[in-house]
Amino acid sequence: MREDVAHRVLGLLGLGVRGRRAVVGVENVREAAKRGKLVLAVVAPDASRHSLAKVTPLLEARRVRIIEGPGTVRLGGAVGRDATAAVGVVDRDLARGILAIVDGAPGSPTGGRV
């Protein structure tokens, strides 16, 4: 993830957590996914394999889009923690805003289209 994109996404995630539109941590992300409330997940690429194994299969089974974000320390710092492996977005509008930033970035999988 490019630095400018990461900065904007982290800012939105921080606002989302403060506004209770996002959940922090593997267990909270799993619970939101099980309840069908999760719209989007941002996972840290440097998270432990154990943490990723706990959350990734469930997200894929529930067809929740997964974005590879910055590392655990930066991701955690944006949401008021020392570190975290995953942040889940439960608000559709917030998820749309994050996806617009990620998908609209040059070099993204959608080629810059939103």
MODELLER restraints for C-alpha pairs under 7 A, 6 or more apart:
rsr = mdl.restraints
at = mdl.atoms
rsr.add(forms.Gaussian(group=physical.xy_distance, feature=features.Distance(at['CA:1:A'], at['CA:69:A']), mean=6.50, stdev=0.5))
rsr.add(forms.Gaussian(group=physical.xy_distance, feature=features.Distance(at['CA:1:A'], at['CA:70:A']), mean=6.94, stdev=0.5))
rsr.add(forms.Gaussian(group=physical.xy_distance, feature=features.Distance(at['CA:5:A'], at['CA:101:A']), mean=6.56, stdev=0.5))
rsr.add(forms.Gaussian(group=physical.xy_distance, feature=features.Distance(at['CA:5:A'], at['CA:102:A']), mean=6.53, stdev=0.5))
rsr.add(forms.Gaussian(group=physical.xy_distance, feature=features.Distance(at['CA:6:A'], at['CA:69:A']), mean=6.91, stdev=0.5))
rsr.add(forms.Gaussian(group=physical.xy_distance, feature=features.Distance(at['CA:6:A'], at['CA:70:A']), mean=6.60, stdev=0.5))
rsr.add(forms.Gaussian(group=physical.xy_distance, feature=features.Distance(at['CA:9:A'], at['CA:98:A']), mean=5.87, stdev=0.5))
rsr.add(forms.Gaussian(group=physical.xy_distance, feature=features.Distance(at['CA:10:A'], at['CA:75:A']), mean=6.80, stdev=0.5))
rsr.add(forms.Gaussian(group=physical.xy_distance, feature=features.Distance(at['CA:10:A'], at['CA:78:A']), mean=5.60, stdev=0.5))
rsr.add(forms.Gaussian(group=physical.xy_distance, feature=features.Distance(at['CA:11:A'], at['CA:78:A']), mean=6.76, stdev=0.5))
rsr.add(forms.Gaussian(group=physical.xy_distance, feature=features.Distance(at['CA:13:A'], at['CA:78:A']), mean=6.96, stdev=0.5))
rsr.add(forms.Gaussian(group=physical.xy_distance, feature=features.Distance(at['CA:13:A'], at['CA:79:A']), mean=6.74, stdev=0.5))
rsr.add(forms.Gaussian(group=physical.xy_distance, feature=features.Distance(at['CA:14:A'], at['CA:78:A']), mean=5.23, stdev=0.5))
rsr.add(forms.Gaussian(group=physical.xy_distance, feature=features.Distance(at['CA:14:A'], at['CA:79:A']), mean=4.76, stdev=0.5))
rsr.add(forms.Gaussian(group=physical.xy_distance, feature=features.Distance(at['CA:16:A'], at['CA:22:A']), mean=5.12, stdev=0.5))
rsr.add(forms.Gaussian(group=physical.xy_distance, feature=features.Distance(at['CA:17:A'], at['CA:23:A']), mean=6.29, stdev=0.5))
rsr.add(forms.Gaussian(group=physical.xy_distance, feature=features.Distance(at['CA:17:A'], at['CA:79:A']), mean=6.31, stdev=0.5))
rsr.add(forms.Gaussian(group=physical.xy_distance, feature=features.Distance(at['CA:21:A'], at['CA:89:A']), mean=6.14, stdev=0.5))
rsr.add(forms.Gaussian(group=physical.xy_distance, feature=features.Distance(at['CA:21:A'], at['CA:90:A']), mean=5.42, stdev=0.5))
rsr.add(forms.Gaussian(group=physical.xy_distance, feature=features.Distance(at['CA:21:A'], at['CA:91:A']), mean=5.22, stdev=0.5))
rsr.add(forms.Gaussian(group=physical.xy_distance, feature=features.Distance(at['CA:22:A'], at['CA:87:A']), mean=6.82, stdev=0.5))
rsr.add(forms.Gaussian(group=physical.xy_distance, feature=features.Distance(at['CA:22:A'], at['CA:88:A']), mean=5.40, stdev=0.5))
rsr.add(forms.Gaussian(group=physical.xy_distance, feature=features.Distance(at['CA:22:A'], at['CA:89:A']), mean=4.24, stdev=0.5))
rsr.add(forms.Gaussian(group=physical.xy_distance, feature=features.Distance(at['CA:22:A'], at['CA:90:A']), mean=5.39, stdev=0.5))
rsr.add(forms.Gaussian(group=physical.xy_distance, feature=features.Distance(at['CA:23:A'], at['CA:29:A']), mean=6.19, stdev=0.5))
rsr.add(forms.Gaussian(group=physical.xy_distance, feature=features.Distance(at['CA:23:A'], at['CA:87:A']), mean=5.71, stdev=0.5))
rsr.add(forms.Gaussian(group=physical.xy_distance, feature=features.Distance(at['CA:23:A'], at['CA:88:A']), mean=5.08, stdev=0.5))
rsr.add(forms.Gaussian(group=physical.xy_distance, feature=features.Distance(at['CA:23:A'], at['CA:89:A']), mean=6.43, stdev=0.5))
rsr.add(forms.Gaussian(group=physical.xy_distance, feature=features.Distance(at['CA:24:A'], at['CA:86:A']), mean=6.35, stdev=0.5))
rsr.add(forms.Gaussian(group=physical.xy_distance, feature=features.Distance(at['CA:24:A'], at['CA:87:A']), mean=4.62, stdev=0.5))
rsr.add(forms.Gaussian(group=physical.xy_distance, feature=features.Distance(at['CA:24:A'], at['CA:88:A']), mean=6.42, stdev=0.5))
rsr.add(forms.Gaussian(group=physical.xy_distance, feature=features.Distance(at['CA:25:A'], at['CA:84:A']), mean=5.78, stdev=0.5))
rsr.add(forms.Gaussian(group=physical.xy_distance, feature=features.Distance(at['CA:25:A'], at['CA:85:A']), mean=6.24, stdev=0.5))
rsr.add(forms.Gaussian(group=physical.xy_distance, feature=features.Distance(at['CA:25:A'], at['CA:86:A']), mean=5.19, stdev=0.5))
rsr.add(forms.Gaussian(group=physical.xy_distance, feature=features.Distance(at['CA:25:A'], at['CA:87:A']), mean=5.96, stdev=0.5))
rsr.add(forms.Gaussian(group=physical.xy_distance, feature=features.Distance(at['CA:26:A'], at['CA:51:A']), mean=6.73, stdev=0.5))
rsr.add(forms.Gaussian(group=physical.xy_distance, feature=features.Distance(at['CA:26:A'], at['CA:55:A']), mean=6.31, stdev=0.5))
rsr.add(forms.Gaussian(group=physical.xy_distance, feature=features.Distance(at['CA:26:A'], at['CA:85:A']), mean=6.48, stdev=0.5))
rsr.add(forms.Gaussian(group=physical.xy_distance, feature=features.Distance(at['CA:26:A'], at['CA:86:A']), mean=5.56, stdev=0.5))
rsr.add(forms.Gaussian(group=physical.xy_distance, feature=features.Distance(at['CA:29:A'], at['CA:87:A']), mean=6.57, stdev=0.5))
rsr.add(forms.Gaussian(group=physical.xy_distance, feature=features.Distance(at['CA:29:A'], at['CA:88:A']), mean=5.27, stdev=0.5))
rsr.add(forms.Gaussian(group=physical.xy_distance, feature=features.Distance(at['CA:30:A'], at['CA:55:A']), mean=6.00, stdev=0.5))
rsr.add(forms.Gaussian(group=physical.xy_distance, feature=features.Distance(at['CA:32:A'], at['CA:38:A']), mean=5.32, stdev=0.5))
rsr.add(forms.Gaussian(group=physical.xy_distance, feature=features.Distance(at['CA:33:A'], at['CA:59:A']), mean=6.72, stdev=0.5))
rsr.add(forms.Gaussian(group=physical.xy_distance, feature=features.Distance(at['CA:37:A'], at['CA:90:A']), mean=5.62, stdev=0.5))
rsr.add(forms.Gaussian(group=physical.xy_distance, feature=features.Distance(at['CA:38:A'], at['CA:64:A']), mean=6.96, stdev=0.5))
rsr.add(forms.Gaussian(group=physical.xy_distance, feature=features.Distance(at['CA:38:A'], at['CA:88:A']), mean=6.38, stdev=0.5))
rsr.add(forms.Gaussian(group=physical.xy_distance, feature=features.Distance(at['CA:38:A'], at['CA:89:A']), mean=5.92, stdev=0.5))
rsr.add(forms.Gaussian(group=physical.xy_distance, feature=features.Distance(at['CA:38:A'], at['CA:90:A']), mean=4.66, stdev=0.5))
rsr.add(forms.Gaussian(group=physical.xy_distance, feature=features.Distance(at['CA:39:A'], at['CA:64:A']), mean=5.96, stdev=0.5))
rsr.add(forms.Gaussian(group=physical.xy_distance, feature=features.Distance(at['CA:39:A'], at['CA:89:A']), mean=5.69, stdev=0.5))
rsr.add(forms.Gaussian(group=physical.xy_distance, feature=features.Distance(at['CA:39:A'], at['CA:90:A']), mean=5.34, stdev=0.5))
rsr.add(forms.Gaussian(group=physical.xy_distance, feature=features.Distance(at['CA:39:A'], at['CA:91:A']), mean=6.80, stdev=0.5))
rsr.add(forms.Gaussian(group=physical.xy_distance, feature=features.Distance(at['CA:39:A'], at['CA:92:A']), mean=6.31, stdev=0.5))
rsr.add(forms.Gaussian(group=physical.xy_distance, feature=features.Distance(at['CA:39:A'], at['CA:95:A']), mean=6.61, stdev=0.5))
rsr.add(forms.Gaussian(group=physical.xy_distance, feature=features.Distance(at['CA:40:A'], at['CA:64:A']), mean=5.66, stdev=0.5))
rsr.add(forms.Gaussian(group=physical.xy_distance, feature=features.Distance(at['CA:40:A'], at['CA:65:A']), mean=5.15, stdev=0.5))
rsr.add(forms.Gaussian(group=physical.xy_distance, feature=features.Distance(at['CA:40:A'], at['CA:66:A']), mean=6.18, stdev=0.5))
rsr.add(forms.Gaussian(group=physical.xy_distance, feature=features.Distance(at['CA:40:A'], at['CA:88:A']), mean=5.80, stdev=0.5))
rsr.add(forms.Gaussian(group=physical.xy_distance, feature=features.Distance(at['CA:40:A'], at['CA:89:A']), mean=5.07, stdev=0.5))
rsr.add(forms.Gaussian(group=physical.xy_distance, feature=features.Distance(at['CA:40:A'], at['CA:95:A']), mean=6.08, stdev=0.5))
rsr.add(forms.Gaussian(group=physical.xy_distance, feature=features.Distance(at['CA:41:A'], at['CA:64:A']), mean=6.99, stdev=0.5))
rsr.add(forms.Gaussian(group=physical.xy_distance, feature=features.Distance(at['CA:41:A'], at['CA:65:A']), mean=6.28, stdev=0.5))
rsr.add(forms.Gaussian(group=physical.xy_distance, feature=features.Distance(at['CA:41:A'], at['CA:66:A']), mean=4.87, stdev=0.5))
rsr.add(forms.Gaussian(group=physical.xy_distance, feature=features.Distance(at['CA:41:A'], at['CA:67:A']), mean=6.17, stdev=0.5))
rsr.add(forms.Gaussian(group=physical.xy_distance, feature=features.Distance(at['CA:41:A'], at['CA:86:A']), mean=6.86, stdev=0.5))
rsr.add(forms.Gaussian(group=physical.xy_distance, feature=features.Distance(at['CA:41:A'], at['CA:87:A']), mean=5.78, stdev=0.5))
rsr.add(forms.Gaussian(group=physical.xy_distance, feature=features.Distance(at['CA:41:A'], at['CA:88:A']), mean=4.34, stdev=0.5))
rsr.add(forms.Gaussian(group=physical.xy_distance, feature=features.Distance(at['CA:41:A'], at['CA:89:A']), mean=6.08, stdev=0.5))
rsr.add(forms.Gaussian(group=physical.xy_distance, feature=features.Distance(at['CA:42:A'], at['CA:66:A']), mean=5.83, stdev=0.5))
rsr.add(forms.Gaussian(group=physical.xy_distance, feature=features.Distance(at['CA:42:A'], at['CA:67:A']), mean=4.75, stdev=0.5))
rsr.add(forms.Gaussian(group=physical.xy_distance, feature=features.Distance(at['CA:42:A'], at['CA:68:A']), mean=5.81, stdev=0.5))
rsr.add(forms.Gaussian(group=physical.xy_distance, feature=features.Distance(at['CA:42:A'], at['CA:69:A']), mean=5.64, stdev=0.5))
rsr.add(forms.Gaussian(group=physical.xy_distance, feature=features.Distance(at['CA:42:A'], at['CA:86:A']), mean=5.65, stdev=0.5))
rsr.add(forms.Gaussian(group=physical.xy_distance, feature=features.Distance(at['CA:42:A'], at['CA:87:A']), mean=5.26, stdev=0.5))
rsr.add(forms.Gaussian(group=physical.xy_distance, feature=features.Distance(at['CA:42:A'], at['CA:88:A']), mean=6.29, stdev=0.5))
rsr.add(forms.Gaussian(group=physical.xy_distance, feature=features.Distance(at['CA:43:A'], at['CA:67:A']), mean=6.28, stdev=0.5))
rsr.add(forms.Gaussian(group=physical.xy_distance, feature=features.Distance(at['CA:43:A'], at['CA:68:A']), mean=5.19, stdev=0.5))
rsr.add(forms.Gaussian(group=physical.xy_distance, feature=features.Distance(at['CA:43:A'], at['CA:69:A']), mean=5.60, stdev=0.5))
rsr.add(forms.Gaussian(group=physical.xy_distance, feature=features.Distance(at['CA:43:A'], at['CA:85:A']), mean=5.71, stdev=0.5))
rsr.add(forms.Gaussian(group=physical.xy_distance, feature=features.Distance(at['CA:43:A'], at['CA:86:A']), mean=4.36, stdev=0.5))
rsr.add(forms.Gaussian(group=physical.xy_distance, feature=features.Distance(at['CA:43:A'], at['CA:87:A']), mean=6.52, stdev=0.5))
rsr.add(forms.Gaussian(group=physical.xy_distance, feature=features.Distance(at['CA:44:A'], at['CA:68:A']), mean=5.97, stdev=0.5))
rsr.add(forms.Gaussian(group=physical.xy_distance, feature=features.Distance(at['CA:44:A'], at['CA:69:A']), mean=5.24, stdev=0.5))
rsr.add(forms.Gaussian(group=physical.xy_distance, feature=features.Distance(at['CA:44:A'], at['CA:70:A']), mean=5.58, stdev=0.5))
rsr.add(forms.Gaussian(group=physical.xy_distance, feature=features.Distance(at['CA:44:A'], at['CA:71:A']), mean=4.79, stdev=0.5))
rsr.add(forms.Gaussian(group=physical.xy_distance, feature=features.Distance(at['CA:44:A'], at['CA:72:A']), mean=5.25, stdev=0.5))
rsr.add(forms.Gaussian(group=physical.xy_distance, feature=features.Distance(at['CA:44:A'], at['CA:85:A']), mean=5.19, stdev=0.5))
rsr.add(forms.Gaussian(group=physical.xy_distance, feature=features.Distance(at['CA:44:A'], at['CA:86:A']), mean=6.27, stdev=0.5))
rsr.add(forms.Gaussian(group=physical.xy_distance, feature=features.Distance(at['CA:45:A'], at['CA:68:A']), mean=6.12, stdev=0.5))
rsr.add(forms.Gaussian(group=physical.xy_distance, feature=features.Distance(at['CA:45:A'], at['CA:69:A']), mean=6.81, stdev=0.5))
rsr.add(forms.Gaussian(group=physical.xy_distance, feature=features.Distance(at['CA:45:A'], at['CA:70:A']), mean=6.90, stdev=0.5))
rsr.add(forms.Gaussian(group=physical.xy_distance, feature=features.Distance(at['CA:45:A'], at['CA:71:A']), mean=6.00, stdev=0.5))
rsr.add(forms.Gaussian(group=physical.xy_distance, feature=features.Distance(at['CA:46:A'], at['CA:71:A']), mean=5.62, stdev=0.5))
rsr.add(forms.Gaussian(group=physical.xy_distance, feature=features.Distance(at['CA:46:A'], at['CA:72:A']), mean=6.40, stdev=0.5))
rsr.add(forms.Gaussian(group=physical.xy_distance, feature=features.Distance(at['CA:47:A'], at['CA:72:A']), mean=6.22, stdev=0.5))
rsr.add(forms.Gaussian(group=physical.xy_distance, feature=features.Distance(at['CA:47:A'], at['CA:85:A']), mean=5.16, stdev=0.5))
rsr.add(forms.Gaussian(group=physical.xy_distance, feature=features.Distance(at['CA:51:A'], at['CA:85:A']), mean=6.99, stdev=0.5))
rsr.add(forms.Gaussian(group=physical.xy_distance, feature=features.Distance(at['CA:72:A'], at['CA:83:A']), mean=4.95, stdev=0.5))
rsr.add(forms.Gaussian(group=physical.xy_distance, feature=features.Distance(at['CA:72:A'], at['CA:84:A']), mean=5.00, stdev=0.5))
rsr.add(forms.Gaussian(group=physical.xy_distance, feature=features.Distance(at['CA:72:A'], at['CA:85:A']), mean=5.36, stdev=0.5))
rsr.add(forms.Gaussian(group=physical.xy_distance, feature=features.Distance(at['CA:73:A'], at['CA:82:A']), mean=6.12, stdev=0.5))
rsr.add(forms.Gaussian(group=physical.xy_distance, feature=features.Distance(at['CA:73:A'], at['CA:83:A']), mean=4.29, stdev=0.5))
rsr.add(forms.Gaussian(group=physical.xy_distance, feature=features.Distance(at['CA:73:A'], at['CA:84:A']), mean=6.72, stdev=0.5))
rsr.add(forms.Gaussian(group=physical.xy_distance, feature=features.Distance(at['CA:75:A'], at['CA:83:A']), mean=6.54, stdev=0.5))
rsr.add(forms.Gaussian(group=physical.xy_distance, feature=features.Distance(at['CA:75:A'], at['CA:84:A']), mean=6.22, stdev=0.5))
rsr.add(forms.Gaussian(group=physical.xy_distance, feature=features.Distance(at['CA:76:A'], at['CA:82:A']), mean=5.37, stdev=0.5))
rsr.add(forms.Gaussian(group=physical.xy_distance, feature=features.Distance(at['CA:76:A'], at['CA:83:A']), mean=3.90, stdev=0.5))
rsr.add(forms.Gaussian(group=physical.xy_distance, feature=features.Distance(at['CA:76:A'], at['CA:84:A']), mean=4.62, stdev=0.5))
rsr.add(forms.Gaussian(group=physical.xy_distance, feature=features.Distance(at['CA:77:A'], at['CA:83:A']), mean=6.40, stdev=0.5))
rsr.add(forms.Gaussian(group=physical.xy_distance, feature=features.Distance(at['CA:89:A'], at['CA:95:A']), mean=6.19, stdev=0.5))
rsr.add(forms.Gaussian(group=physical.xy_distance, feature=features.Distance(at['CA:100:A'], at['CA:114:A']), mean=5.63, stdev=0.5))
rsr.add(forms.Gaussian(group=physical.xy_distance, feature=features.Distance(at['CA:102:A'], at['CA:108:A']), mean=6.95, stdev=0.5))
rsr.add(forms.Gaussian(group=physical.xy_distance, feature=features.Distance(at['CA:103:A'], at['CA:109:A']), mean=6.93, stdev=0.5))
rsr.add(forms.Gaussian(group=physical.xy_distance, feature=features.Distance(at['CA:103:A'], at['CA:110:A']), mean=5.92, stdev=0.5))
rsr.add(forms.Gaussian(group=physical.xy_distance, feature=features.Distance(at['CA:103:A'], at['CA:112:A']), mean=5.85, stdev=0.5))
rsr.add(forms.Gaussian(group=physical.xy_distance, feature=features.Distance(at['CA:103:A'], at['CA:113:A']), mean=6.37, stdev=0.5))
rsr.add(forms.Gaussian(group=physical.xy_distance, feature=features.Distance(at['CA:103:A'], at['CA:114:A']), mean=5.78, stdev=0.5))
rsr.add(forms.Gaussian(group=physical.xy_distance, feature=features.Distance(at['CA:104:A'], at['CA:112:A']), mean=4.20, stdev=0.5))
rsr.add(forms.Gaussian(group=physical.xy_distance, feature=features.Distance(at['CA:104:A'], at['CA:113:A']), mean=5.37, stdev=0.5))
rsr.add(forms.Gaussian(group=physical.xy_distance, feature=features.Distance(at['CA:104:A'], at['CA:114:A']), mean=5.50, stdev=0.5))
rsr.add(forms.Gaussian(group=physical.xy_distance, feature=features.Distance(at['CA:105:A'], at['CA:112:A']), mean=5.26, stdev=0.5))
rsr.add(forms.Gaussian(group=physical.xy_distance, feature=features.Distance(at['CA:106:A'], at['CA:112:A']), mean=4.97, stdev=0.5))
